[in-house]
Amino acid sequence: MAKVAYYNMPGDISYEKHLLDEWNIKELIPKTVKGDDIVNNLQGYDGLVTEYTILDENTLRQLPELKIIALQSVGFDEIDIAGARRCNIDVTNSPGYCTDEVATHAMALLLSLVRKIAFYDKATHEGKWDPFEGNTMHNLKGMTAGLFSFGRIAMTFANMLKAFGVRVIAYDPSKSGDFMKDHGVEKVDDPKELVSKSDIISLHSPLNSKTYHMIDKELLNACKENAILINTARGALIDEDALYEALLTGKISMAGLDVLEDEKSHNSKLFSLSNVIITPHTAFLSEESMQECRKIALEQLVTKLIKNETPENLVN
């Protein structure tokens, strides 16, 4: 029997049990585990499903029976994946499960900003009925959007932008110009060139040592005046102090953020600004996406622990 801990995960695991019954798999036993003592809580488990739990190599070495960590997320920055490999622990993610949801959320943030939905909603609730209150609005058609990275979510978002008449350019060293051209997008080879040409900047990059605070003061200074910034990826891609100053000066006119660098205490100066919309890391969320990511994670566990094969979504 293989034991799998669903560690500090929301909800129950009835869906996972239903899938295992449907697949006629009796040898994998999922269990809900709650607690704050990672090492003691997870002793004796072969597999682990978790989110937002930081696991470094030292912690993983104290879990000698653990063979796989299956993340119900696309990102895996909370796990020391190199350290996990040295401990002979597979780490998997769940790519593609929320592609449409995140792209739609990015589009919703953009539309809310350019059409000032939150601003006018607040005004009308306060008894004001003046369509000319606030700053000038502009048509999306004819604008240029610059995307950082061009994976599945960015591709879907690009199609939405083009439907509104927005020209799309992208920076992604891992994608060729021909690949982007096939998707109706122009490849840009330098981040500064991207932001200098973009009325809208949208982040879709993974968080790692190279992308940490990639949107810094220097890059923000290279932006077009009154650019709009959208982030549905990871909060730490942005130096929030630098963004705060750029929003105060008008270098960045508005920002739509689904993520912040500090999502535990939610300590950010950005909350004080009226030209920022912030949502609580909810872009991934729908009933359909949650079922899909749970299924993908469980498939990785079955592949590793029951079939003794390499999981499809191995990231280390």
LUMTORVO-804510 format. One line per 2 residues: their letters; for each residue y, z, x of C-alpha. Coordinates in Angstrom, 3 decimals, m for minus. Layout:
BEGIN
a) Y,Z,X | ...
This chain:
BEGIN
ma) 0.000,0.000,0.000 | 3.555,m0.772,1.111
kv) 6.312,1.647,0.084 | 9.860,0.372,m0.443
ay) 12.910,2.619,m0.853 | 15.798,1.486,m3.048
yn) 18.286,3.728,m1.298 | 21.361,4.894,m3.215
mp) 21.264,1.724,m5.276 | 22.882,1.612,m8.731
gd) 20.728,1.437,m11.855 | 16.953,1.593,m12.000
is) 14.179,m0.620,m10.636 | 12.567,m1.648,m13.917
ye) 13.426,m5.294,m13.200 | 11.670,m5.154,m9.832
kh) 8.608,m3.563,m11.416 | 8.597,m6.287,m14.069
ll) 8.702,m8.995,m11.394 | 5.885,m7.398,m9.423
de) 3.758,m7.260,m12.582 | 4.622,m10.884,m13.325
wn) 3.615,m11.864,m9.781 | 0.458,m9.737,m10.063
ik) 1.337,m7.726,m6.952 | m0.046,m4.200,m7.002
el) 0.213,m3.372,m3.300 | 3.995,m2.946,m3.137
ip) 5.397,0.303,m4.504 | 9.190,0.420,m5.087
kt) 10.866,3.792,m5.429 | 14.435,4.917,m6.118
vk) 15.673,7.214,m3.344 | 18.958,9.153,m3.422
gd) 20.540,11.302,m0.727 | 22.889,11.561,2.231
di) 20.396,12.282,5.013 | 19.262,8.775,5.911
vn) 16.630,9.711,8.479 | 14.920,12.367,6.363
nl) 15.316,10.467,3.090 | 13.681,7.300,4.419
qg) 10.719,8.649,6.364 | 7.425,6.959,5.490
yd) 8.882,3.803,3.960 | 7.839,0.312,5.058
gl) 10.754,m1.462,3.390 | 14.341,m0.664,2.503
vt) 16.814,m2.095,0.010 | 20.368,m0.843,0.385
ey) 24.038,m1.824,0.201 | 27.053,m0.482,2.097
ti) 24.844,1.861,4.149 | 25.698,1.739,7.848
ld) 22.525,1.597,9.931 | 22.842,1.621,13.718
en) 20.072,1.306,16.280 | 19.849,5.047,16.886
tl) 19.208,5.677,13.181 | 16.700,2.853,12.931
rq) 14.707,4.182,15.905 | 14.114,7.359,13.885
lp) 12.423,5.328,11.127 | 9.273,4.207,12.952
el) 7.437,2.891,9.876 | 10.296,0.698,8.654
ki) 9.487,m3.009,8.954 | 12.145,m4.729,6.865
ia) 15.621,m4.157,5.417 | 16.238,m6.503,2.478
lq) 19.910,m6.640,1.564 | 21.055,m7.554,m1.922
sv) 24.128,m9.224,m0.463 | 25.202,m12.258,1.527
gf) 26.951,m10.240,4.235 | 25.030,m8.005,6.622
de) 27.787,m6.525,8.791 | 26.825,m2.924,7.952
id) 23.493,m3.339,9.779 | 23.075,m3.455,13.556
ia) 20.922,m6.573,13.342 | 20.380,m6.863,17.108
ga) 19.375,m3.203,17.237 | 17.066,m3.736,14.268
rr) 15.335,m6.560,16.128 | 14.854,m4.329,19.154
cn) 13.201,m1.865,16.752 | 11.049,m4.728,15.431
id) 12.676,m4.491,11.999 | 13.421,m7.679,10.056
vt) 16.770,m7.870,8.265 | 17.211,m10.304,5.380
ns) 20.096,m11.188,3.099 | 20.417,m12.938,m0.269
pg) 22.382,m16.157,0.285 | 23.558,m18.209,m2.652
yc) 22.993,m15.650,m5.389 | 26.675,m15.355,m6.342
td) 28.120,m18.677,m5.192 | 29.584,m19.640,m8.561
ev) 30.808,m16.118,m9.308 | 32.758,m15.699,m6.052
at) 34.237,m19.199,m6.195 | 35.288,m18.585,m9.812
ha) 36.837,m15.239,m8.856 | 38.800,m16.857,m6.032
ma) 40.061,m19.470,m8.492 | 40.917,m16.753,m11.024
ll) 42.933,m14.825,m8.432 | 44.789,m17.984,m7.456
ls) 45.565,m18.962,m11.053 | 46.638,m15.414,m11.894
lv) 49.080,m15.474,m8.983 | 50.588,m18.920,m9.449
rk) 50.887,m18.486,m13.241 | 51.986,m14.821,m12.850
ia) 49.464,m13.658,m15.434 | 49.445,m9.991,m14.360
fy) 53.247,m9.931,m14.066 | 53.876,m11.327,m17.546
dk) 51.103,m9.264,m19.119 | 52.722,m6.091,m17.778
at) 56.171,m7.250,m18.918 | 55.107,m8.024,m22.479
he) 53.287,m4.694,m22.759 | 56.562,m3.064,m21.748
gk) 58.347,m4.850,m24.607 | 59.907,m7.659,m22.531
wd) 59.620,m11.253,m23.750 | 61.351,m13.429,m21.169
pf) 59.489,m16.439,m19.711 | 62.205,m16.868,m17.071
eg) 61.836,m13.377,m15.644 | 60.470,m13.273,m12.121
nt) 60.299,m15.849,m9.354 | 60.000,m19.600,m9.795
mh) 56.538,m20.971,m10.552 | 55.119,m24.170,m9.046
nl) 52.402,m26.615,m10.050 | 49.157,m26.432,m8.107
kg) 48.899,m30.206,m8.116 | 49.974,m31.586,m4.767
mt) 49.453,m28.339,m2.855 | 47.187,m28.056,0.175
ag) 44.513,m25.359,0.403 | 43.114,m24.310,3.771
lf) 39.672,m22.721,3.769 | 38.323,m20.535,6.555
sf) 34.612,m21.434,6.794 | 32.902,m24.038,4.679
gr) 29.681,m22.557,3.336 | 28.326,m22.660,m0.198
ia) 31.074,m20.591,m1.797 | 33.857,m22.521,m0.061
mt) 32.281,m25.836,m1.096 | 32.173,m24.731,m4.726
fa) 35.735,m23.419,m4.551 | 36.871,m26.711,m2.976
nm) 35.516,m28.642,m5.962 | 37.475,m26.383,m8.315
lk) 40.660,m26.821,m6.295 | 40.306,m30.605,m6.239
af) 39.971,m30.609,m10.035 | 43.500,m29.144,m10.110
gv) 44.808,m31.861,m7.806 | 44.839,m29.684,m4.689
rv) 44.185,m31.259,m1.289 | 41.578,m29.250,0.635
ia) 41.277,m28.798,4.397 | 38.920,m26.431,6.208
yd) 38.299,m24.750,9.542 | 34.634,m24.230,10.421
ps) 33.377,m24.972,13.964 | 29.785,m25.062,12.686
ks) 30.435,m28.022,10.353 | 31.094,m31.599,11.446
gd) 33.974,m33.724,10.285 | 31.537,m36.123,8.641
fm) 29.906,m33.263,6.717 | 33.262,m32.121,5.378
kd) 34.325,m35.695,4.618 | 31.175,m36.104,2.517
hg) 32.439,m33.152,0.451 | 35.943,m34.569,0.113
ve) 37.460,m32.113,2.587 | 39.374,m32.715,5.813
kv) 38.193,m30.825,8.922 | 40.814,m28.986,10.979
dd) 39.875,m27.791,14.465 | 42.428,m25.039,15.013
pk) 43.205,m21.983,12.826 | 46.952,m22.222,13.476
el) 46.972,m25.859,12.444 | 45.095,m24.924,9.263
vs) 47.564,m22.243,8.164 | 50.606,m24.309,9.183
ks) 49.503,m27.047,6.768 | 48.334,m24.833,3.896
di) 50.167,m23.665,0.796 | 47.030,m21.711,m0.127
is) 44.798,m19.947,2.424 | 41.374,m18.735,1.304
lh) 38.917,m16.713,3.389 | 35.164,m17.309,3.171
sp) 34.063,m16.227,6.657 | 31.411,m13.645,7.530
ln) 32.624,m10.495,9.251 | 31.609,m10.148,12.888
sk) 33.188,m9.357,16.256 | 34.823,m12.795,16.377
ty) 36.300,m12.747,12.877 | 37.466,m9.105,12.748
hm) 41.242,m9.143,12.020 | 41.315,m12.918,12.528
id) 44.242,m12.990,10.086 | 46.624,m11.132,12.381
ke) 50.367,m11.094,12.966 | 50.244,m14.147,15.230
ll) 48.332,m16.264,12.717 | 50.458,m15.064,9.802
na) 53.582,m16.077,11.716 | 52.108,m19.583,11.991
ck) 51.731,m19.879,8.199 | 53.905,m22.068,6.013
en) 56.713,m20.190,4.331 | 55.663,m18.664,0.987
ai) 51.954,m19.347,1.470 | 49.428,m17.726,m0.859
li) 46.494,m15.789,0.629 | 43.144,m15.293,m1.140
nt) 40.335,m13.117,0.236 | 36.970,m12.775,m1.511
ar) 34.967,m12.346,1.714 | 35.442,m9.144,3.741
ga) 38.515,m6.918,3.963 | 38.404,m6.484,7.730
li) 39.021,m10.204,8.234 | 42.679,m9.276,7.700
de) 44.949,m6.977,9.685 | 46.403,m5.280,6.587
da) 49.461,m3.917,8.398 | 50.368,m7.447,9.476
ly) 49.740,m8.792,5.967 | 51.905,m6.036,4.472
ea) 54.828,m7.071,6.671 | 54.276,m10.761,5.894
ll) 54.322,m10.014,2.161 | 57.509,m7.951,2.484
tg) 59.323,m10.725,4.362 | 58.059,m13.507,2.097
ki) 56.156,m15.290,4.859 | 53.214,m14.796,2.526
sm) 54.524,m15.036,m1.030 | 51.489,m13.586,m2.807
ag) 47.984,m12.352,m2.093 | 44.865,m12.087,m4.222
ld) 42.340,m9.699,m2.692 | 38.896,m8.723,m3.922
vl) 38.192,m6.786,m0.729 | 39.980,m4.248,1.461
ed) 39.235,m2.960,4.936 | 38.845,0.598,3.627
ek) 36.712,0.481,0.485 | 35.716,4.153,0.632
sh) 39.045,5.961,0.358 | 40.890,2.802,m0.798
ns) 43.742,3.674,1.528 | 46.009,0.629,1.769
kl) 49.757,0.039,1.715 | 49.066,m3.179,m0.156
fs) 48.714,m1.258,m3.427 | 52.465,m0.587,m3.334
ls) 53.378,m4.284,m3.495 | 53.998,m6.121,m6.764
nv) 53.125,m9.538,m5.288 | 49.503,m8.554,m4.652
ii) 46.558,m8.601,m7.057 | 43.654,m6.387,m5.977
tp) 40.231,m6.242,m7.630 | 37.494,m3.753,m6.596
ht) 35.053,m6.020,m4.707 | 33.796,m7.474,m7.965
af) 33.747,m11.224,m7.211 | 29.966,m11.275,m6.809
ls) 29.291,m9.625,m10.136 | 27.600,m11.054,m13.221
ee) 24.384,m10.218,m15.049 | 22.905,m13.465,m13.776
sm) 23.928,m12.984,m10.152 | 22.607,m9.426,m10.020
qe) 19.194,m10.455,m11.311 | 19.099,m13.319,m8.830
cr) 19.943,m11.180,m5.779 | 17.421,m8.515,m6.796
ki) 14.765,m11.198,m7.112 | 15.650,m12.748,m3.741
al) 15.493,m9.364,m1.973 | 12.142,m8.551,m3.560
eq) 10.755,m11.934,m2.496 | 11.667,m11.119,1.133
lv) 9.845,m7.778,0.880 | 6.736,m9.374,m0.588
tk) 6.706,m12.081,2.086 | 6.933,m9.546,4.921
li) 4.906,m6.596,3.632 | 2.255,m8.239,1.465
kn) 1.860,m11.762,2.844 | 2.604,m10.695,6.447
et) 4.770,m13.771,6.917 | 8.314,m14.326,8.209
pe) 10.841,m13.895,5.382 | 12.807,m16.986,4.427
nl) 16.206,m15.282,4.700 | 15.719,m13.563,8.065
vn) 19.108,m13.017,9.756 | 17.879,m11.442,13.021
